[in-house]
């Protein structure tokens, strides 16, 4: 039989605690820029609509009752995101987008979209985020992506 080296109780306890921390607890990781509680983000792709409108437009994009207002144009920004921290389950939400050009409504549509759950840090690692994307078409529709 091989001789067993003498190991102090403190070293053995530290080793066992470290091993358990690596394998016995669930991970709680957080991406920079994301709330640890999660939430929902819906992306609005207005590329097709803005391609037919010269110059700047006013964009109003909403998820449920939370709205973001911004300025966009075909040669600047054509994708807008609305983040809503109130959602903690994948569910169906109301989205709406309105695009105005010099006071005239160029696009106005609403749609129910299904949020998809994702864990960007991997399975079992917080936060859980809920995402969806819609694309505005020149025909006046919002298509879930």
Kinemage of the C-alpha trace (Angstrom):
@kinemage 1
@onewidth
@group {chain A} dominant
@subgroup {mainchain}
@vectorlist {calphas} color= white
{ca unk a 1} P 0.000 0.000 0.000
{ca unk a 2} L 1.282 3.471 -0.863
{ca unk a 3} L 1.875 5.911 1.947
{ca unk a 4} L -0.817 8.620 2.219
{ca unk a 5} L 0.661 12.071 2.722
{ca unk a 6} L -0.526 13.965 5.776
{ca unk a 7} L -2.893 16.754 4.745
{ca unk a 8} L -4.112 19.359 7.147
{ca unk a 9} L -7.832 19.495 7.862
{ca unk a 10} L -7.972 23.121 6.637
{ca unk a 11} L -6.472 22.227 3.247
{ca unk a 12} L -8.857 19.304 2.827
{ca unk a 13} L -11.872 21.453 3.798
{ca unk a 14} L -10.842 24.184 1.350
{ca unk a 15} L -10.464 21.620 -1.441
{ca unk a 16} L -13.896 20.089 -0.775
{ca unk a 17} L -15.560 23.512 -0.523
{ca unk a 18} L -13.990 24.628 -3.791
{ca unk a 19} L -15.074 21.448 -5.563
{ca unk a 20} L -18.619 21.864 -4.276
{ca unk a 21} L -18.775 25.511 -5.329
{ca unk a 22} L -17.798 24.482 -8.837
{ca unk a 23} L -20.293 21.659 -9.110
{ca unk a 24} L -22.901 21.928 -6.356
{ca unk a 25} L -24.484 25.350 -6.915
{ca unk a 26} L -26.313 26.863 -9.835
{ca unk a 27} L -24.437 29.509 -11.722
{ca unk a 28} L -25.612 33.121 -11.574
{ca unk a 29} L -23.769 34.930 -14.359
{ca unk a 30} L -24.650 38.342 -15.710
{ca unk a 31} L -23.865 39.859 -19.062
{ca unk a 32} L -22.671 43.427 -18.988
{ca unk a 33} L -25.553 45.690 -19.979
{ca unk a 34} L -28.340 43.248 -19.073
{ca unk a 35} L -30.492 43.385 -15.985
{ca unk a 36} L -29.918 40.319 -13.800
{ca unk a 37} L -33.702 39.982 -13.572
{ca unk a 38} L -34.022 39.609 -17.367
{ca unk a 39} L -36.847 41.259 -19.267
{ca unk a 40} L -38.006 41.508 -22.852
{ca unk a 41} L -36.497 43.132 -25.920
{ca unk a 42} L -38.264 43.530 -29.234
{ca unk a 43} L -36.364 44.626 -32.323
{ca unk a 44} L -38.158 46.608 -35.029
{ca unk a 45} L -36.567 46.366 -38.492
{ca unk a 46} L -37.786 49.311 -40.589
{ca unk a 47} L -35.262 48.928 -43.413
{ca unk a 48} L -37.855 48.237 -46.147
{ca unk a 49} L -40.156 51.066 -45.074
{ca unk a 50} L -37.405 53.664 -44.659
{ca unk a 51} L -35.891 52.783 -48.045
{ca unk a 52} L -38.851 54.557 -49.700
{ca unk a 53} L -38.806 57.657 -47.482
{ca unk a 54} L -36.110 60.274 -48.129
{ca unk a 55} L -34.673 62.135 -45.160
{ca unk a 56} L -35.360 61.822 -41.471
{ca unk a 57} L -38.509 60.319 -39.982
{ca unk a 58} L -39.941 60.173 -36.461
{ca unk a 59} L -40.305 56.613 -35.165
{ca unk a 60} L -42.542 55.539 -32.283
{ca unk a 61} L -42.047 51.846 -31.361
{ca unk a 62} L -43.944 50.201 -28.486
{ca unk a 63} L -44.013 46.918 -26.553
{ca unk a 64} L -47.264 46.855 -24.582
{ca unk a 65} L -47.390 50.343 -23.029
{ca unk a 66} L -43.636 51.065 -23.105
{ca unk a 67} L -42.627 53.174 -26.098
{ca unk a 68} L -39.413 54.516 -27.550
{ca unk a 69} L -39.365 57.604 -29.748
{ca unk a 70} L -36.451 58.213 -32.052
{ca unk a 71} L -35.326 59.682 -35.353
{ca unk a 72} L -34.395 57.366 -38.196
{ca unk a 73} L -33.646 57.542 -41.895
{ca unk a 74} L -32.816 55.257 -44.780
{ca unk a 75} L -29.165 56.321 -44.637
{ca unk a 76} L -28.843 56.297 -40.820
{ca unk a 77} L -30.558 53.958 -38.417
{ca unk a 78} L -33.276 51.528 -39.526
{ca unk a 79} L -33.480 49.136 -36.534
{ca unk a 80} L -34.944 50.125 -33.197
{ca unk a 81} L -35.117 48.171 -29.927
{ca unk a 82} L -37.614 48.486 -27.106
{ca unk a 83} L -36.583 46.915 -23.795
{ca unk a 84} L -39.270 46.135 -21.232
{ca unk a 85} L -38.136 44.773 -17.854
{ca unk a 86} L -41.638 43.760 -16.696
{ca unk a 87} L -41.714 40.427 -18.546
{ca unk a 88} L -40.475 37.320 -16.755
{ca unk a 89} L -42.118 34.590 -18.850
{ca unk a 90} L -42.239 33.928 -22.572
{ca unk a 91} L -45.608 35.265 -23.550
{ca unk a 92} L -47.428 37.072 -26.324
{ca unk a 93} L -47.125 40.856 -26.286
{ca unk a 94} L -48.654 43.704 -28.264
{ca unk a 95} L -46.217 45.683 -30.407
{ca unk a 96} L -46.845 48.820 -32.439
{ca unk a 97} L -44.732 51.011 -34.663
{ca unk a 98} L -45.607 54.371 -36.189
{ca unk a 99} L -43.354 56.171 -38.685
{ca unk a 100} L -44.013 59.835 -39.552
{ca unk a 101} L -42.444 61.940 -42.282
{ca unk a 102} L -43.016 65.713 -41.864
{ca unk a 103} L -46.202 65.071 -39.854
{ca unk a 104} L -47.589 62.544 -42.365
{ca unk a 105} L -48.028 58.923 -41.208
{ca unk a 106} L -45.917 56.683 -43.469
{ca unk a 107} L -46.409 53.457 -41.506
{ca unk a 108} L -48.687 52.440 -38.628
{ca unk a 109} L -49.185 48.803 -37.625
{ca unk a 110} L -49.750 46.645 -34.564
{ca unk a 111} L -49.245 42.945 -34.005
{ca unk a 112} L -49.159 40.302 -31.300
{ca unk a 113} L -45.736 38.636 -31.125
{ca unk a 114} L -44.511 35.631 -29.180
{ca unk a 115} L -41.469 36.247 -26.989
{ca unk a 116} L -38.804 33.538 -27.072
{ca unk a 117} L -36.733 32.739 -23.974
{ca unk a 118} L -32.955 32.688 -24.199
{ca unk a 119} L -30.104 32.345 -21.747
{ca unk a 120} L -27.148 34.125 -23.373
{ca unk a 121} L -24.722 32.809 -20.736
{ca unk a 122} L -25.779 29.209 -21.375
{ca unk a 123} L -28.325 26.782 -19.922
{ca unk a 124} L -29.054 27.298 -16.231
{ca unk a 125} L -27.167 30.590 -16.133
{ca unk a 126} L -28.978 33.849 -15.415
{ca unk a 127} L -30.289 36.112 -16.760
{ca unk a 128} L -33.141 34.704 -18.825
{ca unk a 129} L -34.072 37.138 -21.572
{ca unk a 130} L -37.200 37.205 -23.714
{ca unk a 131} L -36.818 38.413 -27.278
{ca unk a 132} L -38.748 38.906 -30.479
{ca unk a 133} L -38.231 40.726 -33.723
{ca unk a 134} L -40.589 42.232 -36.260
{ca unk a 135} L -40.024 43.538 -39.743
{ca unk a 136} L -42.109 46.363 -41.193
{ca unk a 137} L -43.070 45.905 -44.856
{ca unk a 138} L -43.950 48.556 -47.453
{ca unk a 139} L -47.399 46.914 -47.643
{ca unk a 140} L -48.105 48.011 -44.060
{ca unk a 141} L -47.550 44.716 -42.238
{ca unk a 142} L -45.421 43.723 -39.261
{ca unk a 143} L -43.970 40.243 -39.777
{ca unk a 144} L -42.509 38.364 -36.827
{ca unk a 145} L -38.941 37.290 -37.555
